[in-house]
Amino acid sequence: MKDAIATTRPWADPVTGQCPVADTLRVLGGKHGAKILHCLTTGERHFLELQREMDGVSRKVLRAQLKEFEESGLVARTPKGDARQRVGYALTRKGSALGDILGQLYDWQQTFG
């Protein structure tokens, strides 16, 4: 069965040589990327809410990761236009599609990690 998977889903594009799995892992970001996306799976969060949930992550790192996710189309940034000038962050359709994948990675870690 493993051989059938390998033959139907090559790990590298035959034309470009790029690996879609490696590309996806790069999009997920660095050390905190998956955790940020996981926090957003339950709905929109303001920056300060995210910062509280991301204990141990500096504002600079969080802001940079959110900007990368926004540029890659995983997260949408929405200014609230209130007196506090708050900004909301939410997963886009593309970002939401990663929810199941992150869940599978979690399950794998709990089983084999």
C-alpha positions in Angstrom: 0.0 0.0 0.0 2.8 2.4 0.8 4.3 1.8 -2.7 0.9 2.8 -4.2 0.9 6.1 -2.3 4.5 6.9 -3.4 3.7 6.3 -7.1 0.5 8.3 -7.2 1.8 11.3 -5.2 5.4 12.2 -6.0 7.3 14.1 -3.4 8.8 16.5 -5.9 7.3 18.1 -8.9 8.8 16.4 -12.0 9.2 19.7 -13.8 10.3 22.1 -11.1 11.8 19.7 -8.6 10.0 21.5 -5.8 8.5 19.5 -2.9 4.9 20.6 -2.1 5.2 19.1 1.4 8.3 21.2 2.2 6.6 24.3 0.7 3.6 23.8 2.9 5.8 23.4 6.0 7.6 26.7 5.1 4.2 28.4 4.8 3.3 27.2 8.3 6.1 29.4 9.5 8.7 29.0 12.2 8.6 27.9 15.8 5.2 29.6 16.6 3.3 29.5 13.3 1.2 26.4 14.0 0.3 27.6 17.4 -0.8 31.0 16.0 -3.0 29.3 13.4 -4.4 27.0 16.0 -5.5 30.0 18.1 -7.3 31.4 15.2 -9.2 28.2 14.4 -11.8 29.2 17.0 -12.4 32.6 15.4 -11.2 36.2 15.1 -8.8 37.5 17.7 -7.4 41.0 18.4 -3.7 41.3 18.5 -3.6 41.6 22.3 -5.8 38.5 22.7 -3.4 36.6 20.5 -0.4 37.9 22.4 -1.9 36.7 25.7 -2.6 33.2 24.3 0.9 33.0 22.8 2.8 33.1 26.1 6.5 33.5 25.6 6.3 35.0 22.1 7.4 38.6 21.7 5.2 41.2 20.1 7.8 41.6 17.3 7.8 37.9 16.5 4.0 37.6 16.6 3.6 40.7 14.4 6.1 39.4 11.8 4.5 35.9 11.7 1.0 37.4 11.3 2.3 39.6 8.5 3.8 36.5 6.7 0.5 34.7 7.1 -1.4 37.7 5.7 1.0 37.9 2.7 0.5 34.1 2.1 -3.2 34.4 2.2 -3.8 32.4 5.4 -4.9 35.2 7.7 -7.0 38.3 7.1 -6.2 41.5 9.0 -9.3 43.7 9.7 -9.0 47.2 11.2 -11.9 47.7 13.6 -12.1 51.5 13.2 -12.8 52.1 16.9 -11.2 54.6 19.3 -8.6 52.0 20.3 -7.6 51.4 16.7 -7.8 47.6 17.3 -7.1 45.1 14.6 -8.7 41.7 14.2 -7.0 38.6 12.7 -9.0 35.7 11.3 -8.2 32.7 9.2 -9.1 33.0 5.5 -10.7 30.1 3.7 -7.2 29.0 2.7 -6.1 29.2 6.3 -9.1 27.4 7.6 -8.3 24.5 5.3 -5.2 23.9 7.4 -7.3 23.2 10.5 -7.7 19.5 9.8 -4.1 19.1 8.9 -3.0 20.7 12.1 -5.4 18.4 13.9 -3.8 15.4 12.2 -0.3 16.6 13.2 -1.5 16.9 16.8 -2.9 13.4 16.7 0.3 12.0 15.2 2.4 13.7 17.9 0.2 12.3 20.7 0.4 8.8 19.2 4.1 8.6 18.2 5.8 11.7 19.7 
